[in-house]
Every structure is written in C-alpha cells, then in structure tokens.
Amino acid sequence: MYHNFMDRGILTRYFEERDIETLLKKGTIESRSTEELAYFRLTQEFKNYHRGTVFYEKGIIPGYPRIPRILTLEQGIKRYLKGKFYVEEKMDGYNVRVCLINSKPLAFTRGGFICPFTTDRLDDLIDLNFFNKYPQHILCGEVVGPGNPYNVESTSYIDEDVAFFVFDIFDNREEKISPEERHMIVREFNLREVRRWGPFSPEDINKIKEIVLELDASNKEGIVMKSIDGRINIKYVTLSSCLRDLEATTHLITELPSGFYIQRILRAIFFSHEFGIPLKEDYLLESARALYLRPYETLKEIADGRGIREIFEVKVKNQSTIQKLLKHLSRAGIKTELMGVEERDGYFKLRFAKVYTKGTRELRQRLHGKSFYD
C-alpha cells in the first residue's frame, strides 16, 4: 500500500473535496500499489459508485453492481419484470472484471483487487484479441472449475481446469451493454458465455420454471433474469445449490456468520413451497448430514490436535505469481501454508492450505471448557 494518497488529483475527477475527506477518514477508499498498477479502490458503495470500483491515473473501472435476490420466482418476476427479458444461468465460481490497462490485460476481483491467479491465466481463458478491437471495454465474467484458489467446492460440468464465462460487458462509457449486443460481441471472438434462454415475458412463467427445474436436477446454481436493455437484473437459486453450499461450508461454521446458513435454509424452504416439492426424508437426511456430520468430523480433528484447513491445488504460468497469490490471500485475512510446487507441462503447479485459525481456536477453547455468552 502506498501513502500520501499518491495522486489525489485522480479522485478530484470524481468527487468533491469534502467527499474525498469523508472517504479517506472512514476508510471507504483505499490506495493500493502493485507491480502492475497504482490505484484507489472503493471498499463499499458511495453515492453512485459501487464497491470494488477502481480509480487510476487514466480512468475508472466500475464496480460490479449487486443483484437483488428473489425467493419466490413467479411473484418476483411479476413485480420487477414488466416487459421482455432473458434468463441466464447463474454460475458457481468467482466474479472478475477483465480490462486492458497500460496495454496489459488485468483481472480485478469483486472487491477491486488485482487477482494474481486470473491475470496470470488470462490468455488461457479468453481470446485477448478482443482488446485490439475493444480496448476500453471491460469483460465481466465468472471463473468456474477446479484448480482455482478461492472455491474448494467442485463443479460437475467442468472437470479439468478453470474456465471464464462472460455474463456482462461494460463499454467505453463505463455502462453495461445490452444482453443482445453482448451476445454478438462474445460470438465474434468465440468467448465462452453463460447459457441463456429467451427472450420471455412474465406470462412465460411455466417455461422459466422448467428451466429452473432442469438446472436444479443438474446441480446448477440458479438463474439471473435480465431485461432486454440490461437495466433490471434479479437472481434466483435452485434447491440443490442451497444444500451444496451447506455441504461445502459447515466445517467453517465458526468462521462464517450465522446468516449465511439461515439464508440458505430459507431459500430451500421457499423453493420447495413454490415448486410443490415435499421435503422428504432423503432431502432432510442430506441436510442433516450437511449441517451436523462435517462439523462433527471437524470437531474430532481439532480434539486430535489438528485444525480447520482446506487444501487447494492450482497451476500458474509464472513462478512469480505464486507469492503474489499467497500475498493476495493474506490481504483478505486468510492464512496460507505453501505445501509444494512442481514445474510440469509449462506450468507451476502449487499445493497450498488455507488455515482457519479463528474457527480452530474457538472450537478448541470450547472443548477445553471455556464459557461464552450467546
């Protein structure tokens, strides 16, 4: 991180002086300096700017806006989507924005950090000739698949390596283009794009429910519905994704807020109610296993002197990316342990562990009889 707010003049292009003082005082804006770029990132929404917005010497990278969620599909569509709209698959990975800065393609996380892993692998993920024709556009997409440093949960439809799926594009005015225009650009450069259906009208609810049930049966995450002009976006997830989230995270039950689990239980209940799916013994048994069995096994491991950890295996092209990645994770408060690096097939394959000290300490203290207030 660099101080003296580098070139504070960058911020004066977008904010009044009193706003800059407020941003800096509250820590709402943060200065960062990396090998690739010196910039400011917005740590939370402020006025018309979204969290993760990046301000640098030559411009701005807009933060990706939050998408509201609905729990009842039919009523949500009637409430928010009055005209034609598309249905797109909501994929289960991590969100990045890819753009060209100083002639170099960079990938930014949702929070506005340069992602060392995705940036390293960009020429594997997309046709970078895209930026020859659209140098000021920004590709917004989901990185999905095994071998990524963020999600330990596997996907059933990508089994070898990570892949990048475009779901939005910002133009040179920092505005999202329509889904139809995006689709044409994506096809021009043979980029992968999230699956889409439509356009539909609110009266097509039965067709949309069929799509949701198909995705649910395939263990997919859900859908995002987007108006023809792209201005209205709402999301909805499947029943299977709720259970999968529980299965993947309950070993971190002391690390994550309780609302994380409550929300997924509510989503499952609403889905079952709307689609008339009885919560039979098999589903209830799977839910109980997710909520109890893995945390129980975790507790046994801690009682045996071990701790809460997750093991990741990823591959990068440049050896320097390894330390950049571990440092990037450390900035997010994640403790890591590098377990090994192997050079093979033109890549550096690293194995590392994420170590969850807070959750381990809390469970260990309770095993030793320490009291607490709830």
Secondary structure, 3 states (H helix, E strand, C coil): CCCCCCCCHHHHCCCCHHHHHHHHHHCCEEEEECCCCEEEEECCCECCECCCCEEECCEEECCCCCCCECCCHHHHHHHHCCCCEEEEEECCCEEEEEEEECCEEEEEECCCCECHHHHHCHHHHCCCCHHHHCCCCEEEEEEECCCCCCCCCCCCCCCCCCEEEEEEEECCCCCECCHHHHHHHHHHCCCCECCEEEEECHHHHHHHHHHHHHHHHCCCCEEEEEECCCCCEEEEECHHHHHHHHHHHHHHCCCCCHHHHHHHHHHHHHHHHHHCCCCCHHHHHHHHHHHHHHHHHHHHHHHCCCCEEEEEEEEECCCHHHHHHHHHHHHCCCEEEEEEEEEECCEEEEEEEEEEHHHHHHHHHHHCCCCCCC
